[in-house]
Amino acid sequence: MDSTSIIALATEVAGVINKVIDRLPTYEQKQMEELFKFLDMYEQEVKREDADFDDILIWRNRKRLLLETVIEKISRSS
């Protein structure tokens, strides 16, 4: 798959995700925004040149726990 196709696909996926989030109740929209902010922060922290291994493990554990919690909540509400 060439880069143009990947960009087009990513744009389409982002549009679908935005439509799904727009249909959520306001409280859940805010929760999703917080999740995305955390994931962005996680990416920045683990890619830092001066990040040490212990910090990376802490961030990965936080991310794992957060995603497990989100998946569990979604599973219960379905």
KEKETI-956190 format. One record per atom (N, C-alpha, C): residue number from 0; residue in three letters; atom name; x, y, z. Coordinates in steps of 0.2 Angstrom, whole numbers, always signed. Layout:
BEGIN
r num: NUM&residu: ALA&atome: CA&east: X&north: Y&up: Z .
...
END
This chain:
BEGIN
r num: 0&residu: MET&atome: N&east: +4&north: -6&up: +0 .
r num: 0&residu: MET&atome: CA&east: +0&north: +0&up: +0 .
r num: 0&residu: MET&atome: C&east: +5&north: +6&up: +0 .
r num: 1&residu: ASP&atome: N&east: +3&north: +11&up: -5 .
r num: 1&residu: ASP&atome: CA&east: +7&north: +17&up: -5 .
r num: 1&residu: ASP&atome: C&east: +5&north: +22&up: +0 .
r num: 2&residu: SER&atome: N&east: +9&north: +27&up: +1 .
r num: 2&residu: SER&atome: CA&east: +8&north: +32&up: +6 .
r num: 2&residu: SER&atome: C&east: +2&north: +36&up: +5 .
r num: 3&residu: THR&atome: N&east: +0&north: +37&up: -1 .
r num: 3&residu: THR&atome: CA&east: -6&north: +41&up: -3 .
r num: 3&residu: THR&atome: C&east: -12&north: +37&up: -1 .
r num: 4&residu: SER&atome: N&east: -12&north: +30&up: -2 .
r num: 4&residu: SER&atome: CA&east: -18&north: +26&up: +0 .
r num: 4&residu: SER&atome: C&east: -18&north: +26&up: +8 .
r num: 5&residu: ILE&atome: N&east: -13&north: +26&up: +11 .
r num: 5&residu: ILE&atome: CA&east: -13&north: +25&up: +18 .
r num: 5&residu: ILE&atome: C&east: -15&north: +32&up: +21 .
r num: 6&residu: ILE&atome: N&east: -13&north: +37&up: +19 .
r num: 6&residu: ILE&atome: CA&east: -16&north: +44&up: +21 .
r num: 6&residu: ILE&atome: C&east: -23&north: +44&up: +20 .
r num: 7&residu: ALA&atome: N&east: -26&north: +42&up: +14 .
r num: 7&residu: ALA&atome: CA&east: -33&north: +42&up: +12 .
r num: 7&residu: ALA&atome: C&east: -37&north: +38&up: +17 .
r num: 8&residu: LEU&atome: N&east: -34&north: +32&up: +18 .
r num: 8&residu: LEU&atome: CA&east: -38&north: +28&up: +23 .
r num: 8&residu: LEU&atome: C&east: -38&north: +30&up: +30 .
r num: 9&residu: ALA&atome: N&east: -32&north: +33&up: +32 .
r num: 9&residu: ALA&atome: CA&east: -32&north: +36&up: +39 .
r num: 9&residu: ALA&atome: C&east: -37&north: +42&up: +40 .
r num: 10&residu: THR&atome: N&east: -38&north: +46&up: +34 .
r num: 10&residu: THR&atome: CA&east: -42&north: +52&up: +34 .
r num: 10&residu: THR&atome: C&east: -49&north: +49&up: +35 .
r num: 11&residu: GLU&atome: N&east: -51&north: +44&up: +31 .
r num: 11&residu: GLU&atome: CA&east: -58&north: +41&up: +31 .
r num: 11&residu: GLU&atome: C&east: -59&north: +38&up: +38 .
r num: 12&residu: VAL&atome: N&east: -54&north: +34&up: +41 .
r num: 12&residu: VAL&atome: CA&east: -55&north: +31&up: +48 .
r num: 12&residu: VAL&atome: C&east: -56&north: +37&up: +53 .
r num: 13&residu: ALA&atome: N&east: -52&north: +42&up: +53 .
r num: 13&residu: ALA&atome: CA&east: -53&north: +48&up: +57 .
r num: 13&residu: ALA&atome: C&east: -60&north: +51&up: +57 .
r num: 14&residu: GLY&atome: N&east: -63&north: +51&up: +51 .
r num: 14&residu: GLY&atome: CA&east: -70&north: +54&up: +50 .
r num: 14&residu: GLY&atome: C&east: -75&north: +50&up: +53 .
r num: 15&residu: VAL&atome: N&east: -74&north: +43&up: +52 .
r num: 15&residu: VAL&atome: CA&east: -79&north: +38&up: +55 .
r num: 15&residu: VAL&atome: C&east: -78&north: +39&up: +63 .
r num: 16&residu: ILE&atome: N&east: -72&north: +39&up: +66 .
r num: 16&residu: ILE&atome: CA&east: -71&north: +40&up: +73 .
r num: 16&residu: ILE&atome: C&east: -75&north: +46&up: +76 .
r num: 17&residu: ASN&atome: N&east: -74&north: +51&up: +72 .
r num: 17&residu: ASN&atome: CA&east: -77&north: +58&up: +74 .
r num: 17&residu: ASN&atome: C&east: -84&north: +57&up: +74 .
r num: 18&residu: LYS&atome: N&east: -87&north: +54&up: +69 .
r num: 18&residu: LYS&atome: CA&east: -94&north: +53&up: +69 .
r num: 18&residu: LYS&atome: C&east: -97&north: +49&up: +75 .
r num: 19&residu: VAL&atome: N&east: -93&north: +44&up: +76 .
r num: 19&residu: VAL&atome: CA&east: -95&north: +40&up: +82 .
r num: 19&residu: VAL&atome: C&east: -95&north: +44&up: +89 .
r num: 20&residu: ILE&atome: N&east: -89&north: +47&up: +89 .
r num: 20&residu: ILE&atome: CA&east: -89&north: +51&up: +96 .
r num: 20&residu: ILE&atome: C&east: -94&north: +57&up: +96 .
r num: 21&residu: ASP&atome: N&east: -96&north: +60&up: +90 .
r num: 21&residu: ASP&atome: CA&east: -101&north: +65&up: +90 .
r num: 21&residu: ASP&atome: C&east: -108&north: +62&up: +93 .
r num: 22&residu: ARG&atome: N&east: -109&north: +56&up: +92 .
r num: 22&residu: ARG&atome: CA&east: -115&north: +53&up: +94 .
r num: 22&residu: ARG&atome: C&east: -116&north: +51&up: +101 .
r num: 23&residu: LEU&atome: N&east: -110&north: +51&up: +104 .
r num: 23&residu: LEU&atome: CA&east: -109&north: +49&up: +112 .
r num: 23&residu: LEU&atome: C&east: -112&north: +55&up: +116 .
r num: 24&residu: PRO&atome: N&east: -115&north: +53&up: +122 .
r num: 24&residu: PRO&atome: CA&east: -117&north: +58&up: +126 .
r num: 24&residu: PRO&atome: C&east: -111&north: +62&up: +128 .
r num: 25&residu: THR&atome: N&east: -112&north: +69&up: +130 .
r num: 25&residu: THR&atome: CA&east: -107&north: +73&up: +132 .
r num: 25&residu: THR&atome: C&east: -102&north: +71&up: +137 .
r num: 26&residu: TYR&atome: N&east: -104&north: +68&up: +142 .
r num: 26&residu: TYR&atome: CA&east: -100&north: +65&up: +147 .
r num: 26&residu: TYR&atome: C&east: -95&north: +60&up: +144 .
r num: 27&residu: GLU&atome: N&east: -97&north: +55&up: +140 .
r num: 27&residu: GLU&atome: CA&east: -93&north: +51&up: +136 .
r num: 27&residu: GLU&atome: C&east: -88&north: +54&up: +131 .
r num: 28&residu: GLN&atome: N&east: -91&north: +59&up: +128 .
r num: 28&residu: GLN&atome: CA&east: -86&north: +63&up: +123 .
r num: 28&residu: GLN&atome: C&east: -80&north: +66&up: +127 .
r num: 29&residu: LYS&atome: N&east: -82&north: +68&up: +133 .
r num: 29&residu: LYS&atome: CA&east: -76&north: +71&up: +137 .
r num: 29&residu: LYS&atome: C&east: -71&north: +66&up: +139 .
r num: 30&residu: GLN&atome: N&east: -74&north: +60&up: +141 .
r num: 30&residu: GLN&atome: CA&east: -70&north: +54&up: +143 .
r num: 30&residu: GLN&atome: C&east: -65&north: +52&up: +137 .
r num: 31&residu: MET&atome: N&east: -68&north: +52&up: +131 .
r num: 31&residu: MET&atome: CA&east: -64&north: +50&up: +125 .
r num: 31&residu: MET&atome: C&east: -59&north: +55&up: +124 .
r num: 32&residu: GLU&atome: N&east: -60&north: +62&up: +124 .
r num: 32&residu: GLU&atome: CA&east: -55&north: +67&up: +123 .
r num: 32&residu: GLU&atome: C&east: -50&north: +66&up: +128 .
r num: 33&residu: GLU&atome: N&east: -51&north: +64&up: +135 .
r num: 33&residu: GLU&atome: CA&east: -46&north: +63&up: +140 .
r num: 33&residu: GLU&atome: C&east: -42&north: +57&up: +138 .
r num: 34&residu: LEU&atome: N&east: -45&north: +52&up: +135 .
r num: 34&residu: LEU&atome: CA&east: -41&north: +46&up: +133 .
r num: 34&residu: LEU&atome: C&east: -36&north: +48&up: +128 .
r num: 35&residu: PHE&atome: N&east: -39&north: +51&up: +123 .
r num: 35&residu: PHE&atome: CA&east: -34&north: +53&up: +117 .
r num: 35&residu: PHE&atome: C&east: -29&north: +58&up: +119 .
r num: 36&residu: LYS&atome: N&east: -30&north: +62&up: +124 .
r num: 36&residu: LYS&atome: CA&east: -25&north: +67&up: +127 .
r num: 36&residu: LYS&atome: C&east: -19&north: +62&up: +130 .
r num: 37&residu: PHE&atome: N&east: -22&north: +58&up: +134 .
r num: 37&residu: PHE&atome: CA&east: -17&north: +53&up: +138 .
r num: 37&residu: PHE&atome: C&east: -13&north: +49&up: +133 .
r num: 38&residu: LEU&atome: N&east: -16&north: +47&up: +128 .
r num: 38&residu: LEU&atome: CA&east: -12&north: +43&up: +123 .
r num: 38&residu: LEU&atome: C&east: -7&north: +47&up: +119 .
r num: 39&residu: ASP&atome: N&east: -9&north: +53&up: +118 .
r num: 39&residu: ASP&atome: CA&east: -4&north: +58&up: +115 .
r num: 39&residu: ASP&atome: C&east: +2&north: +59&up: +120 .
r num: 40&residu: MET&atome: N&east: +0&north: +60&up: +126 .
r num: 40&residu: MET&atome: CA&east: +5&north: +61&up: +131 .
r num: 40&residu: MET&atome: C&east: +10&north: +55&up: +132 .
r num: 41&residu: TYR&atome: N&east: +7&north: +49&up: +132 .
r num: 41&residu: TYR&atome: CA&east: +11&north: +43&up: +132 .
r num: 41&residu: TYR&atome: C&east: +16&north: +43&up: +126 .
r num: 42&residu: GLU&atome: N&east: +13&north: +44&up: +120 .
r num: 42&residu: GLU&atome: CA&east: +18&north: +44&up: +114 .
r num: 42&residu: GLU&atome: C&east: +24&north: +48&up: +115 .
r num: 43&residu: GLN&atome: N&east: +22&north: +54&up: +117 .
r num: 43&residu: GLN&atome: CA&east: +28&north: +59&up: +118 .
r num: 43&residu: GLN&atome: C&east: +33&north: +57&up: +124 .
r num: 44&residu: GLU&atome: N&east: +30&north: +54&up: +129 .
r num: 44&residu: GLU&atome: CA&east: +35&north: +52&up: +135 .
r num: 44&residu: GLU&atome: C&east: +39&north: +47&up: +133 .
r num: 45&residu: VAL&atome: N&east: +36&north: +41&up: +129 .
r num: 45&residu: VAL&atome: CA&east: +40&north: +36&up: +128 .
r num: 45&residu: VAL&atome: C&east: +45&north: +37&up: +122 .
r num: 46&residu: LYS&atome: N&east: +44&north: +42&up: +118 .
r num: 46&residu: LYS&atome: CA&east: +49&north: +44&up: +113 .
r num: 46&residu: LYS&atome: C&east: +54&north: +49&up: +115 .
r num: 47&residu: ARG&atome: N&east: +54&north: +51&up: +121 .
r num: 47&residu: ARG&atome: CA&east: +59&north: +56&up: +123 .
r num: 47&residu: ARG&atome: C&east: +66&north: +53&up: +123 .
r num: 48&residu: GLU&atome: N&east: +70&north: +57&up: +121 .
r num: 48&residu: GLU&atome: CA&east: +77&north: +54&up: +120 .
r num: 48&residu: GLU&atome: C&east: +80&north: +53&up: +127 .
r num: 49&residu: ASP&atome: N&east: +78&north: +57&up: +132 .
r num: 49&residu: ASP&atome: CA&east: +80&north: +56&up: +139 .
r num: 49&residu: ASP&atome: C&east: +76&north: +52&up: +144 .
r num: 50&residu: ALA&atome: N&east: +71&north: +48&up: +141 .
r num: 50&residu: ALA&atome: CA&east: +67&north: +44&up: +145 .
r num: 50&residu: ALA&atome: C&east: +70&north: +38&up: +147 .
r num: 51&residu: ASP&atome: N&east: +70&north: +37&up: +153 .
r num: 51&residu: ASP&atome: CA&east: +73&north: +31&up: +156 .
r num: 51&residu: ASP&atome: C&east: +68&north: +25&up: +156 .
r num: 52&residu: PHE&atome: N&east: +71&north: +19&up: +157 .
r num: 52&residu: PHE&atome: CA&east: +67&north: +13&up: +156 .
r num: 52&residu: PHE&atome: C&east: +62&north: +12&up: +161 .
r num: 53&residu: ASP&atome: N&east: +63&north: +14&up: +167 .
r num: 53&residu: ASP&atome: CA&east: +58&north: +14&up: +173 .
r num: 53&residu: ASP&atome: C&east: +52&north: +19&up: +171 .
r num: 54&residu: ASP&atome: N&east: +53&north: +25&up: +168 .
r num: 54&residu: ASP&atome: CA&east: +48&north: +29&up: +167 .
r num: 54&residu: ASP&atome: C&east: +44&north: +26&up: +161 .
r num: 55&residu: ILE&atome: N&east: +47&north: +23&up: +156 .
r num: 55&residu: ILE&atome: CA&east: +43&north: +20&up: +151 .
r num: 55&residu: ILE&atome: C&east: +39&north: +14&up: +153 .
r num: 56&residu: LEU&atome: N&east: +41&north: +10&up: +158 .
r num: 56&residu: LEU&atome: CA&east: +37&north: +5&up: +161 .
r num: 56&residu: LEU&atome: C&east: +31&north: +7&up: +164 .
r num: 57&residu: ILE&atome: N&east: +32&north: +13&up: +168 .
r num: 57&residu: ILE&atome: CA&east: +27&north: +16&up: +172 .
r num: 57&residu: ILE&atome: C&east: +21&north: +18&up: +167 .
r num: 58&residu: TRP&atome: N&east: +24&north: +22&up: +162 .
r num: 58&residu: TRP&atome: CA&east: +19&north: +24&up: +157 .
r num: 58&residu: TRP&atome: C&east: +15&north: +19&up: +153 .
r num: 59&residu: ARG&atome: N&east: +19&north: +13&up: +151 .
r num: 59&residu: ARG&atome: CA&east: +16&north: +8&up: +148 .
r num: 59&residu: ARG&atome: C&east: +11&north: +4&up: +153 .
r num: 60&residu: ASN&atome: N&east: +12&north: +4&up: +159 .
r num: 60&residu: ASN&atome: CA&east: +7&north: +1&up: +164 .
r num: 60&residu: ASN&atome: C&east: +1&north: +5&up: +165 .
r num: 61&residu: ARG&atome: N&east: +2&north: +11&up: +165 .
r num: 61&residu: ARG&atome: CA&east: -4&north: +16&up: +165 .
r num: 61&residu: ARG&atome: C&east: -8&north: +15&up: +159 .
r num: 62&residu: LYS&atome: N&east: -5&north: +15&up: +153 .
r num: 62&residu: LYS&atome: CA&east: -9&north: +14&up: +147 .
r num: 62&residu: LYS&atome: C&east: -12&north: +8&up: +147 .
r num: 63&residu: ARG&atome: N&east: -9&north: +2&up: +149 .
r num: 63&residu: ARG&atome: CA&east: -12&north: -4&up: +149 .
r num: 63&residu: ARG&atome: C&east: -18&north: -4&up: +154 .
r num: 64&residu: LEU&atome: N&east: -18&north: -1&up: +160 .
r num: 64&residu: LEU&atome: CA&east: -23&north: -1&up: +164 .
r num: 64&residu: LEU&atome: C&east: -29&north: +3&up: +162 .
r num: 65&residu: LEU&atome: N&east: -27&north: +9&up: +159 .
r num: 65&residu: LEU&atome: CA&east: -32&north: +13&up: +156 .
r num: 65&residu: LEU&atome: C&east: -36&north: +10&up: +151 .
r num: 66&residu: LEU&atome: N&east: -33&north: +6&up: +146 .
r num: 66&residu: LEU&atome: CA&east: -36&north: +3&up: +140 .
r num: 66&residu: LEU&atome: C&east: -40&north: -3&up: +143 .
r num: 67&residu: GLU&atome: N&east: -38&north: -7&up: +148 .
r num: 67&residu: GLU&atome: CA&east: -42&north: -12&up: +151 .
r num: 67&residu: GLU&atome: C&east: -48&north: -10&up: +154 .
r num: 68&residu: THR&atome: N&east: -48&north: -4&up: +157 .
r num: 68&residu: THR&atome: CA&east: -53&north: -1&up: +161 .
r num: 68&residu: THR&atome: C&east: -59&north: +1&up: +155 .
r num: 69&residu: VAL&atome: N&east: -56&north: +5&up: +150 .
r num: 69&residu: VAL&atome: CA&east: -61&north: +7&up: +145 .
r num: 69&residu: VAL&atome: C&east: -64&north: +1&up: +142 .
r num: 70&residu: ILE&atome: N&east: -60&north: -4&up: +140 .
r num: 70&residu: ILE&atome: CA&east: -63&north: -10&up: +137 .
r num: 70&residu: ILE&atome: C&east: -68&north: -14&up: +141 .
r num: 71&residu: GLU&atome: N&east: -67&north: -14&up: +148 .
r num: 71&residu: GLU&atome: CA&east: -71&north: -17&up: +152 .
r num: 71&residu: GLU&atome: C&east: -78&north: -13&up: +153 .
r num: 72&residu: LYS&atome: N&east: -77&north: -7&up: +153 .
r num: 72&residu: LYS&atome: CA&east: -83&north: -2&up: +154 .
r num: 72&residu: LYS&atome: C&east: -88&north: -3&up: +147 .
r num: 73&residu: ILE&atome: N&east: -84&north: -3&up: +141 .
r num: 73&residu: ILE&atome: CA&east: -88&north: -4&up: +135 .
r num: 73&residu: ILE&atome: C&east: -91&north: -11&up: +135 .
r num: 74&residu: SER&atome: N&east: -88&north: -16&up: +137 .
r num: 74&residu: SER&atome: CA&east: -91&north: -23&up: +137 .
r num: 74&residu: SER&atome: C&east: -97&north: -23&up: +142 .
r num: 75&residu: ARG&atome: N&east: -97&north: -20&up: +148 .
r num: 75&residu: ARG&atome: CA&east: -102&north: -20&up: +152 .
r num: 75&residu: ARG&atome: C&east: -108&north: -16&up: +150 .
r num: 76&residu: SER&atome: N&east: -107&north: -11&up: +146 .
r num: 76&residu: SER&atome: CA&east: -113&north: -7&up: +143 .
r num: 76&residu: SER&atome: C&east: -116&north: -9&up: +137 .
r num: 77&residu: SER&atome: N&east: -113&north: -14&up: +134 .
r num: 77&residu: SER&atome: CA&east: -115&north: -17&up: +128 .
r num: 77&residu: SER&atome: C&east: -121&north: -22&up: +129 .
END
